[in-house]
Amino acid sequence: MPIATPEKYAEMLDAAKAGSFAFPAINVSSSQTLNAALQGFSDAGSDGIIQISTGGAEYLSGPNVKNMVTGSVAFAAYAAEVAKSYPVNIALHTDHCPKDKLDGFVRPLLALSAERVARGEAPLFQSHMWDGSAVPLDENLQIAEELLAAAAAARVVLEIEVGVVGGEEDGVVGAIDEKLYTTPEDALATVRALGTGENGRYLTALTFGNVHGVYKPGNVKLRPEILKAAQEAVVAELGLDAGARPFDLVFHGGSGSTAEEIAAAVDYGVVKMNVDTDTQYAFTRPVAEHMLRNYDGVLKVDGEVGDKKKYDPRAWGKAAEAGMATRVGEAAEHLRSAGKTIG
């Protein structure tokens, strides 16, 4: 199918919220990892979100070019072409963008999408993330308000982060302390600044102990009930029906989470969960196995010529893509999106 239109993306998010499931949001950094994500979603019968970080966007432009906008435009164009061959809906998203990279990443991409929309075309991306976790909440929401207006004009969904995700991702480092837990007061401040959709649709990454990176189950102390408390605080503030979930929530830093923690987060309104560390390993592990098993073919050992069939990048690339696709499918199963494409 074609990359999701703004209307189709809204339909995807609405379906996830109504059906209590969430979309895996898979970080990619190459055509191979993009194709692996597409295959994984297709195999699972799941719609999904494919995203690039600032570092991924730089890498896609060329390791020596390092232009995030160039890499993003190239990625979006390639994705739009290859996604047509898969029977699922895919939205494109840009991941964590801190304050010092807004002018070189999100703002110019929003401007490009606004130009496209003015010509009657679809925006380049369906959503962008502003990562204000490293600045005070007031400043975070002030910038979010400005970006939300620009995103709404470009028919793009904005993602924000309220609280801090611990660990490190693309140079953004969050301390592992009490700031990992968003308070109901933080949630209320967000709604007062941004509204509940009337100023433009936005996704909210409220933090409940999330940490980026590699952790064994049990090492990350997640408290999904924080999401429930945030939703309930806004319901009470606005006089909404009991049980309403005004926030469209995002789950960051989910590596090492238990199935029960993931399920609870989805029950409390998570519609998108970022998956990066696990899929990186799932892609690389088959490559390592190929190289170790076929070392005398991929290397010209002792003056020999090796085996072209073994060092052809397609040989190990296909195995890598298959490994990552399987992990994407597992994420869809965990988040209950498998078999629920909206067509």
Rosetta blueprint (number, residue, H / E / L):
1 M L
2 P L
3 I L
4 A L
5 T L
6 P H
7 E H
8 K H
9 Y H
10 A H
11 E H
12 M H
13 L H
14 D H
15 A H
16 A H
17 K H
18 A H
19 G H
20 S L
21 F L
22 A L
23 F E
24 P E
25 A E
26 I E
27 N E
28 V L
29 S L
30 S L
31 S H
32 Q H
33 T H
34 L H
35 N H
36 A H
37 A H
38 L H
39 Q H
40 G H
41 F H
42 S H
43 D H
44 A H
45 G L
46 S L
47 D L
48 G E
49 I E
50 I E
51 Q E
52 I E
53 S L
54 T H
55 G H
56 G H
57 A H
58 E H
59 Y H
60 L H
61 S H
62 G L
63 P L
64 N L
65 V L
66 K L
67 N L
68 M H
69 V H
70 T H
71 G H
72 S H
73 V H
74 A H
75 F H
76 A H
77 A H
78 Y H
79 A H
80 A H
81 E H
82 V H
83 A H
84 K H
85 S H
86 Y L
87 P L
88 V L
89 N L
90 I E
91 A E
92 L E
93 H E
94 T E
95 D L
96 H L
97 C L
98 P L
99 K H
100 D H
101 K H
102 L H
103 D H
104 G H
105 F L
106 V H
107 R H
108 P H
109 L H
110 L H
111 A H
112 L H
113 S H
114 A H
115 E H
116 R H
117 V H
118 A H
119 R L
120 G L
121 E L
122 A L
123 P L
124 L L
125 F L
126 Q L
127 S E
128 H E
129 M E
130 W E
131 D L
132 G L
133 S L
134 A L
135 V L
136 P L
137 L H
138 D H
139 E H
140 N H
141 L H
142 Q H
143 I H
144 A H
145 E H
146 E H
147 L H
148 L H
149 A H
150 A H
151 A H
152 A H
153 A H
154 A L
155 R L
156 V L
157 V E
158 L E
159 E E
160 I E
161 E E
162 V E
163 G L
164 V L
165 V L
166 G E
167 G E
168 E E
169 E E
170 D L
171 G L
172 V E
173 V E
174 G E
175 A L
176 I L
177 D L
178 E H
179 K H
180 L H
181 Y E
182 T L
183 T L
184 P H
185 E H
186 D H
187 A H
188 L H
189 A H
190 T H
191 V H
192 R H
193 A H
194 L H
195 G L
196 T L
197 G L
198 E L
199 N L
200 G L
201 R L
202 Y E
203 L E
204 T E
205 A E
206 L E
207 T L
208 F E
209 G L
210 N L
211 V E
212 H L
213 G L
214 V L
215 Y L
216 K L
217 P L
218 G L
219 N L
220 V L
221 K L
222 L L
223 R L
224 P L
225 E H
226 I H
227 L H
228 K H
229 A H
230 A H
231 Q H
232 E H
233 A H
234 V H
235 V H
236 A H
237 E H
238 L H
239 G L
240 L L
241 D L
242 A L
243 G L
244 A L
245 R L
246 P L
247 F L
248 D L
249 L E
250 V E
251 F E
252 H L
253 G L
254 G L
255 S L
256 G L
257 S L
258 T L
259 A H
260 E H
261 E H
262 I H
263 A H
264 A H
265 A H
266 V H
267 D H
268 Y L
269 G L
270 V E
271 V E
272 K E
273 M E
274 N E
275 V E
276 D L
277 T H
278 D H
279 T H
280 Q H
281 Y H
282 A H
283 F H
284 T H
285 R H
286 P H
287 V H
288 A H
289 E H
290 H H
291 M H
292 L H
293 R H
294 N L
295 Y H
296 D H
297 G H
298 V H
299 L L
300 K L
301 V H
302 D H
303 G H
304 E L
305 V L
306 G L
307 D L
308 K H
309 K H
310 K H
311 Y H
312 D L
313 P H
314 R H
315 A H
316 W H
317 G H
318 K H
319 A H
320 A H
321 E H
322 A H
323 G H
324 M H
325 A H
326 T H
327 R H
328 V H
329 G H
330 E H
331 A H
332 A H
333 E H
334 H H
335 L L
336 R L
337 S L
338 A L
339 G L
340 K L
341 T L
342 I L
343 G L
